[in-house]
Amino acid sequence: MRDTLLMAKWFEDVGTRVRERLKDLEEDALEWRADDRGNNVRETVWHMARWIDVLTRILGGTQPSTERWFTDGWAER
């Protein structure tokens, strides 16, 4: 249980820090990519959020239908 709580706290901290750093970025900064084959900042953050969503569900022992991917309509985006 302790490990699960630590992971939950880490996910919360990551979310807070990412939102803090991205809140004032201009649109062109969100579209920046390190090279032509990589994802831009916006896509990278989206993928991080998706994985945190999946891992949170797994650690919580809940069904896939509880992921924000489904409950918040991320799948339609």
mmCIF file of the N, C-alpha and C atoms, coordinates in Angstrom:
data_MODEL
# 
_entry.id   MODEL 
# 
loop_
_atom_site.group_PDB 
_atom_site.id 
_atom_site.type_symbol 
_atom_site.label_atom_id 
_atom_site.label_alt_id 
_atom_site.label_comp_id 
_atom_site.label_asym_id 
_atom_site.label_entity_id 
_atom_site.label_seq_id 
_atom_site.pdbx_PDB_ins_code 
_atom_site.Cartn_x 
_atom_site.Cartn_y 
_atom_site.Cartn_z 
_atom_site.occupancy 
_atom_site.B_iso_or_equiv 
_atom_site.pdbx_formal_charge 
_atom_site.auth_seq_id 
_atom_site.auth_comp_id 
_atom_site.auth_asym_id 
_atom_site.auth_atom_id 
_atom_site.pdbx_PDB_model_num 
ATOM 1   N N  . MET A 1 1  ? 0.824   -1.199 0.000   1.00 0.00 ? 1  MET A N  1 
ATOM 2   C CA . MET A 1 1  ? 0.000   0.000  0.000   1.00 0.00 ? 1  MET A CA 1 
ATOM 3   C C  . MET A 1 1  ? 0.864   1.257  0.000   1.00 0.00 ? 1  MET A C  1 
ATOM 4   N N  . ARG A 1 2  ? 1.955   1.210  0.732   1.00 0.00 ? 2  ARG A N  1 
ATOM 5   C CA . ARG A 1 2  ? 2.839   2.369  0.807   1.00 0.00 ? 2  ARG A CA 1 
ATOM 6   C C  . ARG A 1 2  ? 3.354   2.760  -0.572  1.00 0.00 ? 2  ARG A C  1 
ATOM 7   N N  . ASP A 1 3  ? 3.744   1.766  -1.385  1.00 0.00 ? 3  ASP A N  1 
ATOM 8   C CA . ASP A 1 3  ? 4.238   2.050  -2.730  1.00 0.00 ? 3  ASP A CA 1 
ATOM 9   C C  . ASP A 1 3  ? 3.167   2.711  -3.581  1.00 0.00 ? 3  ASP A C  1 
ATOM 10  N N  . THR A 1 4  ? 1.940   2.245  -3.469  1.00 0.00 ? 4  THR A N  1 
ATOM 11  C CA . THR A 1 4  ? 0.833   2.825  -4.227  1.00 0.00 ? 4  THR A CA 1 
ATOM 12  C C  . THR A 1 4  ? 0.616   4.273  -3.825  1.00 0.00 ? 4  THR A C  1 
ATOM 13  N N  . LEU A 1 5  ? 0.666   4.556  -2.548  1.00 0.00 ? 5  LEU A N  1 
ATOM 14  C CA . LEU A 1 5  ? 0.498   5.934  -2.085  1.00 0.00 ? 5  LEU A CA 1 
ATOM 15  C C  . LEU A 1 5  ? 1.637   6.825  -2.553  1.00 0.00 ? 5  LEU A C  1 
ATOM 16  N N  . LEU A 1 6  ? 2.849   6.299  -2.553  1.00 0.00 ? 6  LEU A N  1 
ATOM 17  C CA . LEU A 1 6  ? 3.992   7.071  -3.057  1.00 0.00 ? 6  LEU A CA 1 
ATOM 18  C C  . LEU A 1 6  ? 3.831   7.389  -4.543  1.00 0.00 ? 6  LEU A C  1 
ATOM 19  N N  . MET A 1 7  ? 3.388   6.401  -5.309  1.00 0.00 ? 7  MET A N  1 
ATOM 20  C CA . MET A 1 7  ? 3.171   6.634  -6.740  1.00 0.00 ? 7  MET A CA 1 
ATOM 21  C C  . MET A 1 7  ? 2.064   7.664  -6.963  1.00 0.00 ? 7  MET A C  1 
ATOM 22  N N  . ALA A 1 8  ? 0.988   7.563  -6.210  1.00 0.00 ? 8  ALA A N  1 
ATOM 23  C CA . ALA A 1 8  ? -0.110  8.526  -6.335  1.00 0.00 ? 8  ALA A CA 1 
ATOM 24  C C  . ALA A 1 8  ? 0.382   9.938  -6.038  1.00 0.00 ? 8  ALA A C  1 
ATOM 25  N N  . LYS A 1 9  ? 1.197   10.074 -5.005  1.00 0.00 ? 9  LYS A N  1 
ATOM 26  C CA . LYS A 1 9  ? 1.760   11.386 -4.660  1.00 0.00 ? 9  LYS A CA 1 
ATOM 27  C C  . LYS A 1 9  ? 2.689   11.880 -5.771  1.00 0.00 ? 9  LYS A C  1 
ATOM 28  N N  . TRP A 1 10 ? 3.482   10.977 -6.323  1.00 0.00 ? 10 TRP A N  1 
ATOM 29  C CA . TRP A 1 10 ? 4.385   11.359 -7.409  1.00 0.00 ? 10 TRP A CA 1 
ATOM 30  C C  . TRP A 1 10 ? 3.586   11.826 -8.619  1.00 0.00 ? 10 TRP A C  1 
ATOM 31  N N  . PHE A 1 11 ? 2.519   11.087 -8.993  1.00 0.00 ? 11 PHE A N  1 
ATOM 32  C CA . PHE A 1 11 ? 1.680   11.499 -10.126 1.00 0.00 ? 11 PHE A CA 1 
ATOM 33  C C  . PHE A 1 11 ? 1.080   12.878 -9.883  1.00 0.00 ? 11 PHE A C  1 
ATOM 34  N N  . GLU A 1 12 ? 0.619   13.111 -8.674  1.00 0.00 ? 12 GLU A N  1 
ATOM 35  C CA . GLU A 1 12 ? 0.047   14.412 -8.324  1.00 0.00 ? 12 GLU A CA 1 
ATOM 36  C C  . GLU A 1 12 ? 1.096   15.511 -8.464  1.00 0.00 ? 12 GLU A C  1 
ATOM 37  N N  . ASP A 1 13 ? 2.288   15.264 -7.952  1.00 0.00 ? 13 ASP A N  1 
ATOM 38  C CA . ASP A 1 13 ? 3.375   16.246 -8.038  1.00 0.00 ? 13 ASP A CA 1 
ATOM 39  C C  . ASP A 1 13 ? 3.770   16.522 -9.482  1.00 0.00 ? 13 ASP A C  1 
ATOM 40  N N  . VAL A 1 14 ? 3.860   15.481 -10.291 1.00 0.00 ? 14 VAL A N  1 
ATOM 41  C CA . VAL A 1 14 ? 4.197   15.658 -11.710 1.00 0.00 ? 14 VAL A CA 1 
ATOM 42  C C  . VAL A 1 14 ? 3.147   16.533 -12.384 1.00 0.00 ? 14 VAL A C  1 
ATOM 43  N N  . GLY A 1 15 ? 1.886   16.228 -12.155 1.00 0.00 ? 15 GLY A N  1 
ATOM 44  C CA . GLY A 1 15 ? 0.814   17.019 -12.757 1.00 0.00 ? 15 GLY A CA 1 
ATOM 45  C C  . GLY A 1 15 ? 0.879   18.481 -12.365 1.00 0.00 ? 15 GLY A C  1 
ATOM 46  N N  . THR A 1 16 ? 1.109   18.729 -11.099 1.00 0.00 ? 16 THR A N  1 
ATOM 47  C CA . THR A 1 16 ? 1.198   20.106 -10.604 1.00 0.00 ? 16 THR A CA 1 
ATOM 48  C C  . THR A 1 16 ? 2.373   20.835 -11.249 1.00 0.00 ? 16 THR A C  1 
ATOM 49  N N  . ARG A 1 17 ? 3.508   20.185 -11.293 1.00 0.00 ? 17 ARG A N  1 
ATOM 50  C CA . ARG A 1 17 ? 4.703   20.829 -11.855 1.00 0.00 ? 17 ARG A CA 1 
ATOM 51  C C  . ARG A 1 17 ? 4.573   21.061 -13.358 1.00 0.00 ? 17 ARG A C  1 
ATOM 52  N N  . VAL A 1 18 ? 4.023   20.110 -14.070 1.00 0.00 ? 18 VAL A N  1 
ATOM 53  C CA . VAL A 1 18 ? 3.856   20.280 -15.516 1.00 0.00 ? 18 VAL A CA 1 
ATOM 54  C C  . VAL A 1 18 ? 2.891   21.432 -15.795 1.00 0.00 ? 18 VAL A C  1 
ATOM 55  N N  . ARG A 1 19 ? 1.749   21.455 -15.101 1.00 0.00 ? 19 ARG A N  1 
ATOM 56  C CA . ARG A 1 19 ? 0.793   22.558 -15.304 1.00 0.00 ? 19 ARG A CA 1 
ATOM 57  C C  . ARG A 1 19 ? 1.431   23.902 -14.999 1.00 0.00 ? 19 ARG A C  1 
ATOM 58  N N  . GLU A 1 20 ? 2.217   23.971 -13.936 1.00 0.00 ? 20 GLU A N  1 
ATOM 59  C CA . GLU A 1 20 ? 2.878   25.222 -13.551 1.00 0.00 ? 20 GLU A CA 1 
ATOM 60  C C  . GLU A 1 20 ? 3.838   25.700 -14.644 1.00 0.00 ? 20 GLU A C  1 
ATOM 61  N N  . ARG A 1 21 ? 4.577   24.788 -15.207 1.00 0.00 ? 21 ARG A N  1 
ATOM 62  C CA . ARG A 1 21 ? 5.569   25.168 -16.219 1.00 0.00 ? 21 ARG A CA 1 
ATOM 63  C C  . ARG A 1 21 ? 4.947   25.479 -17.575 1.00 0.00 ? 21 ARG A C  1 
ATOM 64  N N  . LEU A 1 22 ? 3.799   24.893 -17.855 1.00 0.00 ? 22 LEU A N  1 
ATOM 65  C CA . LEU A 1 22 ? 3.185   25.098 -19.163 1.00 0.00 ? 22 LEU A CA 1 
ATOM 66  C C  . LEU A 1 22 ? 2.199   26.260 -19.209 1.00 0.00 ? 22 LEU A C  1 
ATOM 67  N N  . LYS A 1 23 ? 1.748   26.720 -18.064 1.00 0.00 ? 23 LYS A N  1 
ATOM 68  C CA . LYS A 1 23 ? 0.639   27.679 -18.044 1.00 0.00 ? 23 LYS A CA 1 
ATOM 69  C C  . LYS A 1 23 ? 0.911   28.974 -18.804 1.00 0.00 ? 23 LYS A C  1 
ATOM 70  N N  . ASP A 1 24 ? 2.133   29.418 -18.860 1.00 0.00 ? 24 ASP A N  1 
ATOM 71  C CA . ASP A 1 24 ? 2.443   30.687 -19.517 1.00 0.00 ? 24 ASP A CA 1 
ATOM 72  C C  . ASP A 1 24 ? 3.140   30.517 -20.874 1.00 0.00 ? 24 ASP A C  1 
ATOM 73  N N  . LEU A 1 25 ? 3.244   29.276 -21.345 1.00 0.00 ? 25 LEU A N  1 
ATOM 74  C CA . LEU A 1 25 ? 3.920   29.057 -22.631 1.00 0.00 ? 25 LEU A CA 1 
ATOM 75  C C  . LEU A 1 25 ? 3.072   29.566 -23.785 1.00 0.00 ? 25 LEU A C  1 
ATOM 76  N N  . GLU A 1 26 ? 3.738   30.170 -24.727 1.00 0.00 ? 26 GLU A N  1 
ATOM 77  C CA . GLU A 1 26 ? 3.074   30.611 -25.957 1.00 0.00 ? 26 GLU A CA 1 
ATOM 78  C C  . GLU A 1 26 ? 2.796   29.394 -26.841 1.00 0.00 ? 26 GLU A C  1 
ATOM 79  N N  . GLU A 1 27 ? 1.888   29.549 -27.766 1.00 0.00 ? 27 GLU A N  1 
ATOM 80  C CA . GLU A 1 27 ? 1.506   28.455 -28.668 1.00 0.00 ? 27 GLU A CA 1 
ATOM 81  C C  . GLU A 1 27 ? 2.703   27.890 -29.427 1.00 0.00 ? 27 GLU A C  1 
ATOM 82  N N  . ASP A 1 28 ? 3.592   28.754 -29.894 1.00 0.00 ? 28 ASP A N  1 
ATOM 83  C CA . ASP A 1 28 ? 4.743   28.254 -30.652 1.00 0.00 ? 28 ASP A CA 1 
ATOM 84  C C  . ASP A 1 28 ? 5.684   27.421 -29.778 1.00 0.00 ? 28 ASP A C  1 
ATOM 85  N N  . ALA A 1 29 ? 5.755   27.730 -28.485 1.00 0.00 ? 29 ALA A N  1 
ATOM 86  C CA . ALA A 1 29 ? 6.580   26.933 -27.582 1.00 0.00 ? 29 ALA A CA 1 
ATOM 87  C C  . ALA A 1 29 ? 5.985   25.542 -27.386 1.00 0.00 ? 29 ALA A C  1 
ATOM 88  N N  . LEU A 1 30 ? 4.660   25.443 -27.362 1.00 0.00 ? 30 LEU A N  1 
ATOM 89  C CA . LEU A 1 30 ? 4.002   24.135 -27.231 1.00 0.00 ? 30 LEU A CA 1 
ATOM 90  C C  . LEU A 1 30 ? 4.195   23.279 -28.481 1.00 0.00 ? 30 LEU A C  1 
ATOM 91  N N  . GLU A 1 31 ? 4.436   23.925 -29.606 1.00 0.00 ? 31 GLU A N  1 
ATOM 92  C CA . GLU A 1 31 ? 4.636   23.202 -30.865 1.00 0.00 ? 31 GLU A CA 1 
ATOM 93  C C  . GLU A 1 31 ? 6.102   22.852 -31.120 1.00 0.00 ? 31 GLU A C  1 
ATOM 94  N N  . TRP A 1 32 ? 6.998   23.319 -30.259 1.00 0.00 ? 32 TRP A N  1 
ATOM 95  C CA . TRP A 1 32 ? 8.421   23.054 -30.432 1.00 0.00 ? 32 TRP A CA 1 
ATOM 96  C C  . TRP A 1 32 ? 8.717   21.575 -30.292 1.00 0.00 ? 32 TRP A C  1 
ATOM 97  N N  . ARG A 1 33 ? 9.641   21.095 -31.128 1.00 0.00 ? 33 ARG A N  1 
ATOM 98  C CA . ARG A 1 33 ? 10.118  19.709 -31.024 1.00 0.00 ? 33 ARG A CA 1 
ATOM 99  C C  . ARG A 1 33 ? 11.631  19.709 -31.179 1.00 0.00 ? 33 ARG A C  1 
ATOM 100 N N  . ALA A 1 34 ? 12.268  18.804 -30.461 1.00 0.00 ? 34 ALA A N  1 
ATOM 101 C CA . ALA A 1 34 ? 13.729  18.746 -30.447 1.00 0.00 ? 34 ALA A CA 1 
ATOM 102 C C  . ALA A 1 34 ? 14.301  18.366 -31.811 1.00 0.00 ? 34 ALA A C  1 
ATOM 103 N N  . ASP A 1 35 ? 13.581  17.520 -32.542 1.00 0.00 ? 35 ASP A N  1 
ATOM 104 C CA . ASP A 1 35 ? 14.002  17.179 -33.897 1.00 0.00 ? 35 ASP A CA 1 
ATOM 105 C C  . ASP A 1 35 ? 12.765  16.853 -34.721 1.00 0.00 ? 35 ASP A C  1 
ATOM 106 N N  . ASP A 1 36 ? 12.951  16.734 -36.024 1.00 0.00 ? 36 ASP A N  1 
ATOM 107 C CA . ASP A 1 36 ? 11.825  16.553 -36.936 1.00 0.00 ? 36 ASP A CA 1 
ATOM 108 C C  . ASP A 1 36 ? 11.058  15.248 -36.717 1.00 0.00 ? 36 ASP A C  1 
ATOM 109 N N  . ARG A 1 37 ? 11.689  14.266 -36.111 1.00 0.00 ? 37 ARG A N  1 
ATOM 110 C CA . ARG A 1 37 ? 11.033  12.972 -35.922 1.00 0.00 ? 37 ARG A CA 1 
ATOM 111 C C  . ARG A 1 37 ? 10.347  12.838 -34.570 1.00 0.00 ? 37 ARG A C  1 
ATOM 112 N N  . GLY A 1 38 ? 10.570  13.778 -33.676 1.00 0.00 ? 38 GLY A N  1 
ATOM 113 C CA . GLY A 1 38 ? 10.024  13.676 -32.324 1.00 0.00 ? 38 GLY A CA 1 
ATOM 114 C C  . GLY A 1 38 ? 8.690   14.386 -32.175 1.00 0.00 ? 38 GLY A C  1 
ATOM 115 N N  . ASN A 1 39 ? 8.047   14.129 -31.046 1.00 0.00 ? 39 ASN A N  1 
ATOM 116 C CA . ASN A 1 39 ? 6.794   14.803 -30.724 1.00 0.00 ? 39 ASN A CA 1 
ATOM 117 C C  . ASN A 1 39 ? 7.066   16.219 -30.246 1.00 0.00 ? 39 ASN A C  1 
ATOM 118 N N  . ASN A 1 40 ? 6.082   17.085 -30.429 1.00 0.00 ? 40 ASN A N  1 
ATOM 119 C CA . ASN A 1 40 ? 6.215   18.428 -29.880 1.00 0.00 ? 40 ASN A CA 1 
ATOM 120 C C  . ASN A 1 40 ? 5.881   18.385 -28.386 1.00 0.00 ? 40 ASN A C  1 
ATOM 121 N N  . VAL A 1 41 ? 6.043   19.505 -27.713 1.00 0.00 ? 41 VAL A N  1 
ATOM 122 C CA . VAL A 1 41 ? 5.817   19.577 -26.275 1.00 0.00 ? 41 VAL A CA 1 
ATOM 123 C C  . VAL A 1 41 ? 4.383   19.171 -25.934 1.00 0.00 ? 41 VAL A C  1 
ATOM 124 N N  . ARG A 1 42 ? 3.420   19.679 -26.678 1.00 0.00 ? 42 ARG A N  1 
ATOM 125 C CA . ARG A 1 42 ? 2.005   19.381 -26.417 1.00 0.00 ? 42 ARG A CA 1 
ATOM 126 C C  . ARG A 1 42 ? 1.730   17.879 -26.501 1.00 0.00 ? 42 ARG A C  1 
ATOM 127 N N  . GLU A 1 43 ? 2.244   17.223 -27.545 1.00 0.00 ? 43 GLU A N  1 
ATOM 128 C CA . GLU A 1 43 ? 2.033   15.778 -27.709 1.00 0.00 ? 43 GLU A CA 1 
ATOM 129 C C  . GLU A 1 43 ? 2.725   14.983 -26.607 1.00 0.00 ? 43 GLU A C  1 
ATOM 130 N N  . THR A 1 44 ? 3.909   15.407 -26.212 1.00 0.00 ? 44 THR A N  1 
ATOM 131 C CA . THR A 1 44 ? 4.638   14.720 -25.149 1.00 0.00 ? 44 THR A CA 1 
ATOM 132 C C  . THR A 1 44 ? 3.867   14.787 -23.835 1.00 0.00 ? 44 THR A C  1 
ATOM 133 N N  . VAL A 1 45 ? 3.336   15.949 -23.511 1.00 0.00 ? 45 VAL A N  1 
ATOM 134 C CA . VAL A 1 45 ? 2.556   16.098 -22.280 1.00 0.00 ? 45 VAL A CA 1 
ATOM 135 C C  . VAL A 1 45 ? 1.280   15.263 -22.365 1.00 0.00 ? 45 VAL A C  1 
ATOM 136 N N  . TRP A 1 46 ? 0.641   15.231 -23.519 1.00 0.00 ? 46 TRP A N  1 
ATOM 137 C CA . TRP A 1 46 ? -0.563  14.417 -23.686 1.00 0.00 ? 46 TRP A CA 1 
ATOM 138 C C  . TRP A 1 46 ? -0.251  12.942 -23.429 1.00 0.00 ? 46 TRP A C  1 
ATOM 139 N N  . HIS A 1 47 ? 0.858   12.447 -23.990 1.00 0.00 ? 47 HIS A N  1 
ATOM 140 C CA . HIS A 1 47 ? 1.248   11.054 -23.780 1.00 0.00 ? 47 HIS A CA 1 
ATOM 141 C C  . HIS A 1 47 ? 1.566   10.785 -22.307 1.00 0.00 ? 47 HIS A C  1 
ATOM 142 N N  . MET A 1 48 ? 2.214   11.722 -21.654 1.00 0.00 ? 48 MET A N  1 
ATOM 143 C CA . MET A 1 48 ? 2.481   11.571 -20.218 1.00 0.00 ? 48 MET A CA 1 
ATOM 144 C C  . MET A 1 48 ? 1.175   11.454 -19.440 1.00 0.00 ? 48 MET A C  1 
ATOM 145 N N  . ALA A 1 49 ? 0.233   12.318 -19.755 1.00 0.00 ? 49 ALA A N  1 
ATOM 146 C CA . ALA A 1 49 ? -1.053  12.295 -19.058 1.00 0.00 ? 49 ALA A CA 1 
ATOM 147 C C  . ALA A 1 49 ? -1.782  10.981 -19.290 1.00 0.00 ? 49 ALA A C  1 
ATOM 148 N N  . ARG A 1 50 ? -1.705  10.483 -20.504 1.00 0.00 ? 50 ARG A N  1 
ATOM 149 C CA . ARG A 1 50 ? -2.371  9.209  -20.814 1.00 0.00 ? 50 ARG A CA 1 
ATOM 150 C C  . ARG A 1 50 ? -1.755  8.063  -20.021 1.00 0.00 ? 50 ARG A C  1 
ATOM 151 N N  . TRP A 1 51 ? -0.435  8.021  -19.948 1.00 0.00 ? 51 TRP A N  1 
ATOM 152 C CA . TRP A 1 51 ? 0.217   6.954  -19.188 1.00 0.00 ? 51 TRP A CA 1 
ATOM 153 C C  . TRP A 1 51 ? -0.054  7.073  -17.696 1.00 0.00 ? 51 TRP A C  1 
ATOM 154 N N  . ILE A 1 52 ? -0.082  8.279  -17.181 1.00 0.00 ? 52 ILE A N  1 
ATOM 155 C CA . ILE A 1 52 ? -0.422  8.460  -15.771 1.00 0.00 ? 52 ILE A CA 1 
ATOM 156 C C  . ILE A 1 52 ? -1.848  7.984  -15.527 1.00 0.00 ? 52 ILE A C  1 
ATOM 157 N N  . ASP A 1 53 ? -2.739  8.251  -16.456 1.00 0.00 ? 53 ASP A N  1 
ATOM 158 C CA . ASP A 1 53 ? -4.119  7.779  -16.367 1.00 0.00 ? 53 ASP A CA 1 
ATOM 159 C C  . ASP A 1 53 ? -4.158  6.249  -16.284 1.00 0.00 ? 53 ASP A C  1 
ATOM 160 N N  . VAL A 1 54 ? -3.445  5.575  -17.163 1.00 0.00 ? 54 VAL A N  1 
ATOM 161 C CA . VAL A 1 54 ? -3.416  4.111  -17.177 1.00 0.00 ? 54 VAL A CA 1 
ATOM 162 C C  . VAL A 1 54 ? -2.785  3.570  -15.894 1.00 0.00 ? 54 VAL A C  1 
ATOM 163 N N  . LEU A 1 55 ? -1.648  4.112  -15.511 1.00 0.00 ? 55 LEU A N  1 
ATOM 164 C CA . LEU A 1 55 ? -0.959  3.611  -14.323 1.00 0.00 ? 55 LEU A CA 1 
ATOM 165 C C  . LEU A 1 55 ? -1.763  3.852  -13.050 1.00 0.00 ? 55 LEU A C  1 
ATOM 166 N N  . THR A 1 56 ? -2.442  4.974  -12.971 1.00 0.00 ? 56 THR A N  1 
ATOM 167 C CA . THR A 1 56 ? -3.292  5.253  -11.816 1.00 0.00 ? 56 THR A CA 1 
ATOM 168 C C  . THR A 1 56 ? -4.398  4.215  -11.710 1.00 0.00 ? 56 THR A C  1 
ATOM 169 N N  . ARG A 1 57 ? -4.988  3.876  -12.829 1.00 0.00 ? 57 ARG A N  1 
ATOM 170 C CA . ARG A 1 57 ? -6.042  2.864  -12.848 1.00 0.00 ? 57 ARG A CA 1 
ATOM 171 C C  . ARG A 1 57 ? -5.497  1.502  -12.431 1.00 0.00 ? 57 ARG A C  1 
ATOM 172 N N  . ILE A 1 58 ? -4.332  1.123  -12.959 1.00 0.00 ? 58 ILE A N  1 
ATOM 173 C CA . ILE A 1 58 ? -3.738  -0.169 -12.612 1.00 0.00 ? 58 ILE A CA 1 
ATOM 174 C C  . ILE A 1 58 ? -3.417  -0.231 -11.122 1.00 0.00 ? 58 ILE A C  1 
ATOM 175 N N  . LEU A 1 59 ? -2.773  0.812  -10.617 1.00 0.00 ? 59 LEU A N  1 
ATOM 176 C CA . LEU A 1 59 ? -2.415  0.839  -9.193  1.00 0.00 ? 59 LEU A CA 1 
ATOM 177 C C  . LEU A 1 59 ? -3.647  0.836  -8.296  1.00 0.00 ? 59 LEU A C  1 
ATOM 178 N N  . GLY A 1 60 ? -4.714  1.443  -8.765  1.00 0.00 ? 60 GLY A N  1 
ATOM 179 C CA . GLY A 1 60 ? -5.950  1.478  -7.987  1.00 0.00 ? 60 GLY A CA 1 
ATOM 180 C C  . GLY A 1 60 ? -6.761  0.208  -8.092  1.00 0.00 ? 60 GLY A C  1 
ATOM 181 N N  . GLY A 1 61 ? -6.373  -0.665 -9.022  1.00 0.00 ? 61 GLY A N  1 
ATOM 182 C CA . GLY A 1 61 ? -7.088  -1.927 -9.177  1.00 0.00 ? 61 GLY A CA 1 
ATOM 183 C C  . GLY A 1 61 ? -8.485  -1.778 -9.741  1.00 0.00 ? 61 GLY A C  1 
ATOM 184 N N  . THR A 1 62 ? -8.701  -0.750 -10.546 1.00 0.00 ? 62 THR A N  1 
ATOM 185 C CA . THR A 1 62 ? -10.026 -0.525 -11.109 1.00 0.00 ? 62 THR A CA 1 
ATOM 186 C C  . THR A 1 62 ? -10.084 -0.962 -12.569 1.00 0.00 ? 62 THR A C  1 
ATOM 187 N N  . GLN A 1 63 ? -11.268 -0.969 -13.115 1.00 0.00 ? 63 GLN A N  1 
ATOM 188 C CA . GLN A 1 63 ? -11.498 -1.382 -14.495 1.00 0.00 ? 63 GLN A CA 1 
ATOM 189 C C  . GLN A 1 63 ? -11.033 -0.298 -15.475 1.00 0.00 ? 63 GLN A C  1 
ATOM 190 N N  . PRO A 1 64 ? -10.652 -0.721 -16.699 1.00 0.00 ? 64 PRO A N  1 
ATOM 191 C CA . PRO A 1 64 ? -10.251 0.272  -17.708 1.00 0.00 ? 64 PRO A CA 1 
ATOM 192 C C  . PRO A 1 64 ? -11.299 1.357  -17.951 1.00 0.00 ? 64 PRO A C  1 
ATOM 193 N N  . SER A 1 65 ? -12.561 1.034  -17.774 1.00 0.00 ? 65 SER A N  1 
ATOM 194 C CA . SER A 1 65 ? -13.621 2.019  -18.017 1.00 0.00 ? 65 SER A CA 1 
ATOM 195 C C  . SER A 1 65 ? -13.553 3.203  -17.060 1.00 0.00 ? 65 SER A C  1 
ATOM 196 N N  . THR A 1 66 ? -12.766 3.109  -15.988 1.00 0.00 ? 66 THR A N  1 
ATOM 197 C CA . THR A 1 66 ? -12.631 4.220  -15.043 1.00 0.00 ? 66 THR A CA 1 
ATOM 198 C C  . THR A 1 66 ? -11.550 5.214  -15.451 1.00 0.00 ? 66 THR A C  1 
ATOM 199 N N  . GLU A 1 67 ? -10.786 4.890  -16.487 1.00 0.00 ? 67 GLU A N  1 
ATOM 200 C CA . GLU A 1 67 ? -9.739  5.806  -16.943 1.00 0.00 ? 67 GLU A CA 1 
ATOM 201 C C  . GLU A 1 67 ? -10.362 7.080  -17.490 1.00 0.00 ? 67 GLU A C  1 
ATOM 202 N N  . ARG A 1 68 ? -9.667  8.168  -17.315 1.00 0.00 ? 68 ARG A N  1 
ATOM 203 C CA . ARG A 1 68 ? -10.152 9.449  -17.851 1.00 0.00 ? 68 ARG A CA 1 
ATOM 204 C C  . ARG A 1 68 ? -10.231 9.411  -19.374 1.00 0.00 ? 68 ARG A C  1 
ATOM 205 N N  . TRP A 1 69 ? -9.466  8.521  -19.976 1.00 0.00 ? 69 TRP A N  1 
ATOM 206 C CA . TRP A 1 69 ? -9.534  8.294  -21.407 1.00 0.00 ? 69 TRP A CA 1 
ATOM 207 C C  . TRP A 1 69 ? -10.978 8.085  -21.826 1.00 0.00 ? 69 TRP A C  1 
ATOM 208 N N  . PHE A 1 70 ? -11.731 7.353  -21.003 1.00 0.00 ? 70 PHE A N  1 
ATOM 209 C CA . PHE A 1 70 ? -13.139 7.071  -21.289 1.00 0.00 ? 70 PHE A CA 1 
ATOM 210 C C  . PHE A 1 70 ? -14.073 8.046  -20.585 1.00 0.00 ? 70 PHE A C  1 
ATOM 211 N N  . THR A 1 71 ? -13.830 8.323  -19.304 1.00 0.00 ? 71 THR A N  1 
ATOM 212 C CA . THR A 1 71 ? -14.776 9.126  -18.531 1.00 0.00 ? 71 THR A CA 1 
ATOM 213 C C  . THR A 1 71 ? -14.787 10.598 -18.915 1.00 0.00 ? 71 THR A C  1 
ATOM 214 N N  . ASP A 1 72 ? -13.659 11.104 -19.395 1.00 0.00 ? 72 ASP A N  1 
ATOM 215 C CA . ASP A 1 72 ? -13.573 12.523 -19.759 1.00 0.00 ? 72 ASP A CA 1 
ATOM 216 C C  . ASP A 1 72 ? -13.527 12.759 -21.265 1.00 0.00 ? 72 ASP A C  1 
ATOM 217 N N  . GLY A 1 73 ? -13.734 11.697 -22.038 1.00 0.00 ? 73 GLY A N  1 
ATOM 218 C CA . GLY A 1 73 ? -13.809 11.849 -23.481 1.00 0.00 ? 73 GLY A CA 1 
ATOM 219 C C  . GLY A 1 73 ? -12.487 12.019 -24.200 1.00 0.00 ? 73 GLY A C  1 
ATOM 220 N N  . TRP A 1 74 ? -11.371 11.640 -23.554 1.00 0.00 ? 74 TRP A N  1 
ATOM 221 C CA . TRP A 1 74 ? -10.071 11.786 -24.210 1.00 0.00 ? 74 TRP A CA 1 
ATOM 222 C C  . TRP A 1 74 ? -9.999  10.940 -25.477 1.00 0.00 ? 74 TRP A C  1 
ATOM 223 N N  . ALA A 1 75 ? -10.678 9.807  -25.494 1.00 0.00 ? 75 ALA A N  1 
ATOM 224 C CA . ALA A 1 75 ? -10.608 8.902  -26.643 1.00 0.00 ? 75 ALA A CA 1 
ATOM 225 C C  . ALA A 1 75 ? -11.152 9.553  -27.910 1.00 0.00 ? 75 ALA A C  1 
ATOM 226 N N  . GLU A 1 76 ? -12.081 10.486 -27.753 1.00 0.00 ? 76 GLU A N  1 
ATOM 227 C CA . GLU A 1 76 ? -12.665 11.154 -28.928 1.00 0.00 ? 76 GLU A CA 1 
ATOM 228 C C  . GLU A 1 76 ? -11.787 12.260 -29.493 1.00 0.00 ? 76 GLU A C  1 
ATOM 229 N N  . ARG A 1 77 ? -10.773 12.654 -28.752 1.00 0.00 ? 77 ARG A N  1 
ATOM 230 C CA . ARG A 1 77 ? -9.934  13.780 -29.198 1.00 0.00 ? 77 ARG A CA 1 
ATOM 231 C C  . ARG A 1 77 ? -8.926  13.367 -30.213 1.00 0.00 ? 77 ARG A C  1 
# 
